[in-house]
């Protein structure tokens, strides 16, 4: 993705962040292990690379672009997973909270 303009990178970054967050929330809601997010992040990273190639004429499958896309989608997915799982735990196991003093 190194041959893209800043606006193109931001657009693809926002789209991939939204898709990764949706994947993270879906994995958390179904009580699956967070390891499954790695598979989803790889697939989403490949989609981002293809979109950069198809829409903006970037080089297809550059190592640095693919690594950045994978890292970004994995980070967004893990953050969404953690927030959703924490919310689920508070709702489901709220009786274990310490009483307020």
Secondary structure, 3 states (H helix, E strand, C coil): CCCCCHHHHHHHHHHHHHHHHHHHHHHHHCCCCCCHHHHHHHHHHHHHHHHHHHHHCCCCCCHHHHHHHHHHHHHHHHHHHHHHHHHHHHHHCHHHCCCCC
